[in-house]
Amino acid sequence: MAFSLSDSLLRLALPRAADSALPTLPSELEAEIVSLFDEFRSRLLRYALSFGLSVHDGEEIIQEVFLSLHRHLRLGRSRKNLRGWLFRVVHNLALKHRLAAHRMAGVIPSDVSLIEKRLDPAPNPEERLAAIQRHDRFRAVLRALPERDQCCLRLRAEGLRYREIADVLGMSLGSVSISLTRSLARLERADET
């Protein structure tokens, strides 16, 4: 059996060709992004939907956010407070999308249809009426709040800390505290009536 240089090169080339047929493993960056997606997707979507967007539009925004995150991390930019970064990008994209939708439609969507879809029917009509009236009071108070106060409440409801809310909305820490205190006091007064 003669051993030639071409045989040894062929043997060296075969494993490489076989290796190229194997699926590539996700990079550490992709694995990190998938992990963040799994952890934050539903919370980010809820926040996007709080701007009155459809589920379809909210899903598109979430896709854009994670594509932006991939670019952000691939370029070696800051990894500091990625949770706050994600909410900030969702916030900005949801505002842009809502503004664009309003310009195209020329109409502000009705909150009444959203309320009707989200209400859980109570066991009897009296309890249902009381729940509706309470909900209407809360919605009226929330609509009367400045948009920045509404955003502070939504972000706090998603579990963000005051400092993260301040970063997302570009506010001072004291302003976030004042906004939340003022907003919660108004909601408590509405619940007492």
C-alpha positions as CSV (number, residue, x, y, z in Angstrom):
1,M,0.0,0.0,0.0
2,A,1.6,3.2,-1.1
3,F,1.1,6.3,0.9
4,S,1.0,9.5,-1.0
5,L,0.9,13.2,-0.2
6,S,-2.5,13.5,-1.9
7,D,-4.0,10.8,0.3
8,S,-2.9,12.5,3.5
9,L,-4.2,15.9,2.2
10,L,-7.5,14.2,1.3
11,R,-7.8,12.8,4.9
12,L,-7.1,16.2,6.3
13,A,-9.7,17.8,4.0
14,L,-12.5,15.3,4.8
15,P,-12.9,16.1,8.4
16,R,-13.1,19.8,7.6
17,A,-15.8,19.2,5.0
18,A,-17.7,17.1,7.4
19,D,-17.4,19.8,10.1
20,S,-18.8,22.4,7.7
21,A,-21.9,20.3,7.3
22,L,-22.6,20.5,11.0
23,P,-24.8,23.3,12.3
24,T,-22.9,26.1,13.9
25,L,-23.4,26.6,17.6
26,P,-24.9,30.0,18.6
27,S,-22.3,32.5,19.7
28,E,-22.2,33.6,23.3
29,L,-23.7,36.9,22.2
30,E,-26.6,35.2,20.5
31,A,-27.1,33.0,23.5
32,E,-27.1,36.0,25.8
33,I,-29.7,37.8,23.6
34,V,-31.9,34.8,23.5
35,S,-31.7,34.6,27.3
36,L,-32.7,38.3,27.6
37,F,-35.5,37.8,25.1
38,D,-36.9,34.9,27.1
39,E,-36.6,36.9,30.3
40,F,-38.1,40.2,29.1
41,R,-40.3,39.6,26.1
42,S,-43.6,39.5,27.9
43,R,-42.8,42.4,30.1
44,L,-41.6,44.6,27.2
45,L,-44.6,43.6,25.1
46,R,-47.0,44.6,28.0
47,Y,-45.3,47.9,28.2
48,A,-45.5,48.5,24.5
49,L,-49.2,47.6,24.5
50,S,-49.8,50.1,27.3
51,F,-49.3,52.8,24.6
52,G,-52.5,51.5,22.9
53,L,-50.8,49.6,20.2
54,S,-52.0,46.3,18.7
55,V,-50.4,43.0,19.7
56,H,-49.0,42.7,16.1
57,D,-47.4,46.2,16.4
58,G,-46.1,45.4,19.8
59,E,-44.5,42.2,18.6
60,E,-42.8,44.1,15.7
61,I,-41.4,46.6,18.2
62,I,-40.1,43.8,20.4
63,Q,-38.3,42.3,17.3
64,E,-36.8,45.7,16.5
65,V,-35.6,46.1,20.1
66,F,-33.8,42.8,20.1
67,L,-32.2,43.5,16.7
68,S,-31.1,46.8,18.1
69,L,-29.7,45.0,21.2
70,H,-27.8,42.6,19.0
71,R,-26.2,45.5,17.1
72,H,-25.6,47.4,20.3
73,L,-23.7,44.5,21.9
74,R,-21.9,43.4,18.8
75,L,-20.5,46.9,18.5
76,G,-19.2,46.5,22.1
77,R,-21.3,49.2,23.6
78,S,-22.2,49.4,27.2
79,R,-23.8,46.4,28.9
80,K,-24.6,48.5,32.0
81,N,-28.3,48.2,32.9
82,L,-29.5,46.3,29.9
83,R,-33.0,46.0,31.4
84,G,-33.3,49.8,31.5
85,W,-31.9,50.0,28.0
86,L,-34.5,47.6,26.7
87,F,-37.4,49.5,28.2
88,R,-36.0,52.8,27.0
89,V,-35.9,51.5,23.4
90,V,-39.4,50.0,23.7
91,H,-40.6,53.3,25.1
92,N,-39.1,55.3,22.2
93,L,-40.3,52.9,19.5
94,A,-43.8,52.7,20.9
95,L,-44.1,56.5,21.0
96,K,-42.9,56.8,17.4
97,H,-45.2,54.0,16.3
98,R,-48.2,55.5,18.1
99,L,-47.5,59.0,16.6
100,A,-47.1,57.6,13.1
101,A,-50.4,55.6,13.5
102,H,-52.2,58.7,14.7
103,R,-50.9,60.7,11.8
104,M,-52.0,58.1,9.3
105,A,-55.5,57.6,10.9
106,G,-56.0,61.2,11.9
107,V,-57.9,59.9,14.9
108,I,-57.1,59.1,18.5
109,P,-58.1,55.5,19.4
110,S,-61.0,55.1,21.9
111,D,-60.1,53.8,25.3
112,V,-63.6,52.5,25.8
113,S,-63.0,49.6,23.4
114,L,-59.8,48.7,25.3
115,I,-61.6,48.8,28.6
116,E,-64.4,46.6,27.4
117,K,-61.9,44.0,26.1
118,R,-60.0,43.9,29.4
119,L,-62.8,43.7,31.9
120,D,-63.4,40.4,33.6
121,P,-67.1,39.9,34.1
122,A,-68.1,39.8,37.8
123,P,-70.5,37.1,39.1
124,N,-73.5,39.4,39.4
125,P,-74.6,42.6,37.8
126,E,-74.2,44.8,41.0
127,E,-70.6,43.7,41.4
128,R,-70.0,44.1,37.7
129,L,-71.3,47.7,37.8
130,A,-69.2,48.5,40.9
131,A,-66.1,47.1,39.1
132,I,-66.9,49.1,36.0
133,Q,-67.3,52.4,37.9
134,R,-64.1,51.8,39.9
135,H,-62.2,51.0,36.7
136,D,-63.7,54.1,35.0
137,R,-62.5,56.3,37.9
138,F,-59.0,54.8,37.7
139,R,-58.9,55.2,33.9
140,A,-60.1,58.8,34.2
141,V,-57.4,59.6,36.8
142,L,-54.8,57.9,34.6
143,R,-55.8,59.8,31.5
144,A,-55.7,63.0,33.4
145,L,-52.1,62.4,34.4
146,P,-49.4,63.9,32.3
147,E,-47.9,61.3,29.9
148,R,-44.6,61.3,31.7
149,D,-46.4,60.4,35.0
150,Q,-48.3,57.6,33.1
151,C,-45.0,56.2,31.8
152,C,-43.5,56.3,35.3
153,L,-46.4,54.2,36.6
154,R,-46.2,51.7,33.8
155,L,-42.5,51.2,34.2
156,R,-42.8,50.9,37.9
157,A,-45.6,48.3,37.4
158,E,-43.1,46.4,35.2
159,G,-40.7,46.2,38.2
160,L,-38.1,48.8,37.2
161,R,-36.4,50.7,40.0
162,Y,-36.6,54.4,40.3
163,R,-33.1,54.9,38.9
164,E,-33.9,52.7,35.9
165,I,-37.1,54.7,35.3
166,A,-35.1,57.9,35.4
167,D,-32.7,56.5,32.8
168,V,-35.4,55.3,30.5
169,L,-37.4,58.5,30.6
170,G,-34.4,60.9,30.9
171,M,-35.6,62.3,34.2
172,S,-33.9,63.0,37.5
173,L,-34.3,60.5,40.3
174,G,-36.2,63.1,42.4
175,S,-38.6,63.8,39.5
176,V,-39.4,60.1,39.2
177,S,-40.1,59.9,43.0
178,I,-42.3,63.0,42.9
179,S,-44.2,61.7,39.9
180,L,-44.9,58.3,41.4
181,T,-45.9,59.7,44.8
182,R,-48.2,62.2,43.2
183,S,-49.7,59.7,40.8
184,L,-50.3,57.0,43.5
185,A,-51.9,59.6,45.8
186,R,-54.4,60.5,43.0
187,L,-55.2,56.9,42.4
188,E,-55.8,56.3,46.1
189,R,-58.2,59.3,46.3
190,A,-60.1,57.9,43.3
191,D,-60.4,54.5,45.1
192,E,-61.8,56.2,48.2
193,T,-64.8,57.7,46.4
